[in-house]
């Protein structure tokens, strides 16, 4: 069974969920990071990826 909808670029929700998944992965890696250099690199990447999110979901980053 093939899903033909995956190739349609007009849907932005797929991009948002991709960015959210990437941010979750980066946060997990940041939680497990041991040295300060790795932590600073990961937090920089998180900041960059957060800029790709639409403004509506930008405040959902701090769920703790």
C-alpha positions as CSV (number, residue, x, y, z in Angstrom):
1,X,0.0,0.0,0.0
2,X,1.5,3.3,-1.1
3,X,0.7,6.7,0.4
4,X,0.6,9.3,-2.4
5,X,0.1,12.2,0.0
6,X,3.7,12.2,1.2
7,X,5.0,14.0,-1.9
8,X,2.7,17.1,-1.6
9,X,4.7,20.1,-0.4
10,X,1.7,22.3,0.1
11,X,0.9,20.8,3.6
12,X,2.9,22.7,6.2
13,X,1.8,20.5,9.1
14,X,4.3,17.8,8.1
15,X,7.1,20.2,8.3
16,X,6.0,21.4,11.8
17,X,5.8,17.8,13.1
18,X,9.3,17.1,11.6
19,X,10.7,20.2,13.4
20,X,9.0,19.2,16.7
21,X,10.5,15.7,16.4
22,X,13.9,17.1,15.7
23,X,13.6,19.4,18.7
24,X,12.6,16.5,20.9
25,X,15.6,14.5,19.8
26,X,17.9,17.4,20.4
27,X,16.5,18.0,23.9
28,X,17.0,14.3,24.7
29,X,20.6,14.5,23.5
30,X,21.0,17.7,25.6
31,X,19.7,15.9,28.7
32,X,22.3,13.1,28.1
33,X,25.2,15.4,27.2
34,X,28.2,15.2,29.5
35,X,30.6,17.9,28.5
36,X,29.9,21.6,28.2
37,X,31.0,21.9,24.6
38,X,28.4,19.3,23.5
39,X,25.7,21.0,25.6
40,X,26.4,24.4,24.1
41,X,26.4,23.0,20.6
42,X,23.1,21.2,21.2
43,X,21.4,24.3,22.7
44,X,22.5,26.3,19.7
45,X,21.0,23.8,17.4
46,X,17.7,23.8,19.5
47,X,17.6,27.6,19.1
48,X,18.1,27.4,15.4
49,X,15.4,24.7,15.0
50,X,13.0,26.7,17.2
51,X,13.2,29.5,14.7
52,X,11.6,27.2,12.1
53,X,8.5,26.7,14.2
54,X,5.5,28.9,13.5
55,X,4.8,31.5,16.2
56,X,1.8,29.7,17.6
57,X,3.7,26.7,18.9
58,X,6.9,28.6,20.0
59,X,5.8,28.8,23.6
60,X,5.2,25.0,24.0
61,X,8.9,24.4,24.3
62,X,9.0,24.3,28.1
63,X,6.8,21.4,29.1
64,X,8.5,20.5,32.4
